[in-house]
Amino acid sequence: MTWKILLKDGTRHGISGDIHFETVRGTKRVSPSVIDGDPDTLIHAVEQHEIVLESPHGHHHRAAVEMVSGKWRVVGL
């Protein structure tokens, strides 16, 4: 599925990945999920510390991007 990362400057950037969710204290949030996208965009997202992840259906989720063991992933906040 194609998701979008919304950066603080208002730009949207497409990413791909199988995004999963978990429930934490009664709140649904993004669980750590491996993603693929433009490396420059993902580096910028890491530098921002917090991004908005937009689902293919237009739903918004607070998240962060990180690199773990050489793979990019998104995690819920």
C-alpha positions in Angstrom: 0.0 0.0 0.0 1.1 3.5 -0.7 1.2 5.8 2.4 2.4 9.4 2.6 4.7 11.1 5.0 3.7 14.7 5.8 6.6 16.9 6.8 6.4 20.1 8.9 7.0 22.2 5.7 3.7 20.8 4.4 5.1 18.6 1.7 3.8 15.0 1.1 6.1 12.2 0.2 5.1 8.7 -0.9 6.4 5.6 1.0 5.6 2.0 0.7 5.3 -0.7 3.4 3.0 -3.0 5.3 2.0 -0.6 8.2 0.7 -2.3 11.3 -1.1 -1.0 14.4 -1.2 -1.8 18.1 -3.4 -0.7 20.9 -1.6 0.9 23.8 -3.6 1.9 26.9 -6.8 1.9 24.7 -5.3 4.1 21.9 -4.5 2.7 18.5 -1.1 3.7 17.2 1.4 2.6 14.5 3.6 -0.3 15.6 7.2 -0.5 14.3 6.8 -1.2 10.6 9.5 -1.4 7.9 9.1 1.1 5.1 10.7 2.1 1.8 11.0 5.5 0.2 13.3 8.2 -1.0 16.4 8.2 1.3 16.6 12.0 1.3 13.0 12.3 2.5 13.4 9.7 5.1 16.6 11.4 6.5 14.7 14.7 6.7 11.8 12.9 8.5 14.3 11.5 11.1 15.7 15.0 11.6 12.2 16.3 12.4 11.6 13.7 15.1 7.8 13.7 14.5 5.9 13.3 11.2 2.3 12.7 10.2 1.7 9.4 8.5 -1.2 9.5 6.0 -3.0 6.3 5.1 -4.2 5.5 1.6 -7.7 6.4 2.9 -6.6 9.8 4.2 -6.4 9.0 8.0 -3.6 10.7 9.9 -1.3 9.1 12.5 1.5 10.7 14.6 4.7 8.8 14.0 8.5 9.0 13.7 10.9 7.5 11.2 14.1 5.7 12.3 16.7 3.4 10.8 17.3 0.1 12.7 19.8 -2.5 11.5 20.0 -0.8 8.1 16.3 -0.7 7.5 13.9 2.3 7.6 10.9 2.0 9.8 8.1 4.1 11.1 6.9 3.9 14.7 3.9 5.4 16.4 4.1 8.2 19.0 
